[in-house]
Amino acid sequence: MPRSDSSRDRTFLEAALLRELGATWREIAESHFPRTLQAPVLALSDGVHRLGCWHRLHRTISIARELVFEQPWGVVREVFKHEIAHQYVDEVLRVDDETAHGPAFARVCREHGIDATAAGLPAGNGGAAGGQNPVLRRIMRLLALAASPNLHEAEAAMNEARRLMLVHNIDAAATAATDGYRFRHVGPVKARSETSERILAGILSRHFFVSVIWIPAYLPLRGRRGYVLELCGTPANLEVAGYVHGFLTDTAERLWRDHKRALGIRSDRERRRFCAGVMAGFDEKLGAGERVSQSQGLICHADAQREAYLKRRYPRRSTRGGGTILQTPAYEQGRKAGRQVELRRPMGGVAAAIRMLPAQRPATPCRPVGAEPH
């Protein structure tokens, strides 16, 4: 009996997915463990007990179908890195007298910014931090006051929120010692980032105490490659920066719709330039507030520990020029609108945890579903 179109499509997507996993393995192995590993066999597995597994005897890394087709690619990469770390401990360090997640494995993960936990999704890819952080709760309340229809009250609340964030981040080492560093992916996977998105990434990096990097991503159900923006920082700063990213993205689109309606514009030909102008205008506004803070003696220096965390996660990085922006009337109108933007009330949520994958040793049974909660 001939296979259905959906079955053939699934086979095609899985073949493309395995090729992408092969390319991802080469990128991760060369970046973290250069010239030490040999390519393993890659496979997709069924079942819900494990997200992935390194099998030393068969030299196979298997990744769960449910993971790759239902979770963002950033999560898949973290699980994949976890299994590559198992491969490195087995085949390069040749450690065979410890448990799968013993001291050698934990050290390798720590040195390379890889999540070492044996259960649940990789740590750091989301989750609200406001519930346990009183300073962050106060910042969020001030951002809520910035929604006030009273212009002076809104401006005062926004300025105080900026000042409090700066004070909170002056001693980056103390913050990191309490909370540690995490990562978060924001925005959709795209083949090419727009100018407004690149300006927004710079805003988060300069004003909201996070490090940013565009990382490779993949859409398994479409068979397409792209990039997604990753933020690195303390949980509290990731919470604020993630909110700012979503708010400004939505605000730029809303301001463009209002601009079109006010001028009777029908096409979206100038949308990208207008949105880029919105981001540039908001950046200028934040820069003015930063200069006021500096005049008051509040200066936050570069966070060396955060940058070290980013370097452990991505030992090999490259930079690109931002390109030029054609300053059309639409760009200037967006820029003017951006200088009027005030941050509004954030909405938060906590992602549900699912199981992480252990390494499989020969003759070792699969771990029960309820073992080692994350």
QUIBEL-V661943 format. One record per residue. N is the residue number from 1. PSI is psi in whole degrees, -180 to 180 (* if undefined). Layout:
BEGIN
N_PSI + N_PSI
END
This chain:
BEGIN
1_128 + 2_149 + 3_152 + 4_164 + 5_-39 + 6_-36 + 7_-42 + 8_-40 + 9_-41 + 10_-41 + 11_-43 + 12_-45 + 13_-39 + 14_-36 + 15_-43 + 16_-37 + 17_-43 + 18_-35 + 19_-40 + 20_-38 + 21_-37 + 22_-44 + 23_-38 + 24_-40 + 25_-45 + 26_-41 + 27_-46 + 28_-44 + 29_-43 + 30_-30 + 31_-44 + 32_-35 + 33_62 + 34_133 + 35_32 + 36_-27 + 37_151 + 38_144 + 39_132 + 40_178 + 41_136 + 42_140 + 43_157 + 44_140 + 45_157 + 46_170 + 47_163 + 48_0 + 49_-33 + 50_140 + 51_-24 + 52_167 + 53_139 + 54_122 + 55_108 + 56_-43 + 57_-42 + 58_-4 + 59_51 + 60_134 + 61_120 + 62_141 + 63_137 + 64_134 + 65_-42 + 66_-36 + 67_-53 + 68_-28 + 69_-10 + 70_-15 + 71_155 + 72_153 + 73_-31 + 74_-36 + 75_-42 + 76_-44 + 77_-42 + 78_-42 + 79_-42 + 80_-44 + 81_-39 + 82_-45 + 83_-35 + 84_-35 + 85_-40 + 86_-43 + 87_-43 + 88_-44 + 89_-40 + 90_-47 + 91_-24 + 92_-54 + 93_-24 + 94_46 + 95_119 + 96_10 + 97_20 + 98_164 + 99_165 + 100_-37 + 101_40 + 102_-168 + 103_-40 + 104_-45 + 105_-44 + 106_-39 + 107_-44 + 108_-44 + 109_-41 + 110_-43 + 111_-22 + 112_11 + 113_37 + 114_139 + 115_126 + 116_-3 + 117_152 + 118_-6 + 119_150 + 120_171 + 121_155 + 122_136 + 123_142 + 124_-10 + 125_58 + 126_-172 + 127_137 + 128_145 + 129_-4 + 130_-26 + 131_-33 + 132_-3 + 133_105 + 134_-34 + 135_-43 + 136_-38 + 137_-40 + 138_-40 + 139_-43 + 140_-38 + 141_-39 + 142_-39 + 143_-33 + 144_-39 + 145_-24 + 146_-8 + 147_1 + 148_139 + 149_-17 + 150_113 + 151_-43 + 152_-40 + 153_-42 + 154_-44 + 155_-42 + 156_-41 + 157_-42 + 158_-43 + 159_-40 + 160_-37 + 161_-42 + 162_-45 + 163_-43 + 164_-39 + 165_-41 + 166_-46 + 167_-42 + 168_-28 + 169_5 + 170_-45 + 171_81 + 172_-35 + 173_-41 + 174_-40 + 175_-45 + 176_-37 + 177_-31 + 178_-47 + 179_-24 + 180_-179 + 181_148 + 182_-177 + 183_162 + 184_139 + 185_134 + 186_147 + 187_168 + 188_164 + 189_128 + 190_149 + 191_-32 + 192_131 + 193_145 + 194_162 + 195_-42 + 196_-37 + 197_-36 + 198_-38 + 199_-41 + 200_-40 + 201_-41 + 202_-37 + 203_-47 + 204_-39 + 205_-42 + 206_-33 + 207_-12 + 208_22 + 209_39 + 210_156 + 211_145 + 212_148 + 213_139 + 214_125 + 215_154 + 216_145 + 217_169 + 218_143 + 219_96 + 220_-35 + 221_-12 + 222_-14 + 223_36 + 224_144 + 225_161 + 226_-160 + 227_153 + 228_151 + 229_127 + 230_134 + 231_140 + 232_136 + 233_-171 + 234_157 + 235_-40 + 236_-45 + 237_-34 + 238_-37 + 239_-47 + 240_-47 + 241_-38 + 242_-41 + 243_-46 + 244_-41 + 245_-49 + 246_-42 + 247_-48 + 248_-35 + 249_-48 + 250_-39 + 251_-41 + 252_-42 + 253_-40 + 254_-43 + 255_-35 + 256_-43 + 257_-42 + 258_-40 + 259_-44 + 260_-45 + 261_-41 + 262_-35 + 263_2 + 264_32 + 265_136 + 266_-34 + 267_165 + 268_23 + 269_-35 + 270_8 + 271_-47 + 272_-41 + 273_-39 + 274_-47 + 275_-37 + 276_-39 + 277_-40 + 278_-47 + 279_-41 + 280_-40 + 281_-41 + 282_-37 + 283_-43 + 284_-40 + 285_-44 + 286_-36 + 287_-39 + 288_-42 + 289_-35 + 290_-38 + 291_-35 + 292_-44 + 293_-41 + 294_-36 + 295_-21 + 296_6 + 297_10 + 298_103 + 299_123 + 300_118 + 301_168 + 302_141 + 303_98 + 304_-35 + 305_-39 + 306_-42 + 307_-34 + 308_-38 + 309_-44 + 310_-39 + 311_-35 + 312_-39 + 313_-37 + 314_83 + 315_-30 + 316_114 + 317_153 + 318_154 + 319_152 + 320_152 + 321_148 + 322_-11 + 323_176 + 324_153 + 325_124 + 326_112 + 327_77 + 328_170 + 329_-37 + 330_-41 + 331_-46 + 332_-37 + 333_-39 + 334_-40 + 335_-43 + 336_-43 + 337_-37 + 338_-32 + 339_-11 + 340_-4 + 341_136 + 342_141 + 343_142 + 344_-178 + 345_129 + 346_155 + 347_130 + 348_169 + 349_161 + 350_128 + 351_143 + 352_144 + 353_145 + 354_175 + 355_145 + 356_175 + 357_130 + 358_166 + 359_148 + 360_121 + 361_153 + 362_137 + 363_23 + 364_123 + 365_158 + 366_147 + 367_138 + 368_156 + 369_-38 + 370_5 + 371_148 + 372_70 + 373_146 + 374_*
END
